[in-house]
Every structure is written in C-alpha cells, then in structure tokens.
Amino acid sequence: MDKKPTSSSERRRRIAESFSNKIEKRGSVKLRAQRQKDHTVWFGLGMFGTVGWSVAIPTLIGVAIGVWIDRVWPSRFSWTLMLLIGGVMLGCLNAWYWVRKAGINSAENGEDSP
C-alpha cells in the first residue's frame, strides 16, 4: 500500500468528472427516447408479448412431450421435468434472440445502444 494520499482538489476533480459523466449519460438516454417516436407503449407491450410467448411455447411443448413419454415409456426419470427445464432454457435463448434482434434494428437506424 504505497499509494500516497490524493489531495482534496484531486478528489473533488474526480468526483466532479464522475458526476458530469452520469449527467451526460442520463441526458443522452432522454434524447434517444425523444428521438424514438415509434417506440410507444404499444411497442413495449408487443415486445413484452413476444418475449412471453417465446418462453411459453417451447416450455409447453416440452411439458407435453414429457408427459407423453412418461405415459408411454415409464422410467425412473421424470421426462416431464427434464423437458420442462429444457423448454424453459430454449425459450430463454429464443427470447434473448428476439430482444437482441430488436436492439440491432434500432442500432441500424442510427440510435445509440444503452
């Protein structure tokens, strides 16, 4: 610990720079939101629905296949549980893809990413 203590003016300068960086980031977020006129409440609800269905459909398919396998070929492992977890994982990857795609489309339109 051979650091020498910084002077109070140096600490004040660093705090002021940090504060101005935070203000600049918040201002850029507000400006970006003002530029995005097409991203209304309906866009948010649509994206929310897309993400929800992207997770729900693979999960339900996995559960249905798991129940069928457990009925037809009983085993000591629960295929329903395993395919439920697999469906949730696949659904999360699917939702991540759609959210990322929406982010790439907004970046291609000249908007900054957060």
Number of C-alpha atoms within 10 A of each C-alpha: 3 4 5 6 7 8 9 9 9 10 12 11 12 12 12 12 12 12 11 12 12 11 12 12 12 12 12 13 15 11 11 15 14 11 11 11 8 10 12 11 9 10 11 11 11 12 16 14 12 16 19 14 15 21 21 16 15 22 21 15 14 23 22 16 15 19 19 14 15 16 11 9 9 12 10 6 9 14 22 18 14 13 21 22 16 16 21 20 15 18 21 19 14 18 20 15 14 16 15 12 12 13 15 13 11 15 12 10 8 8 15 12 10 8
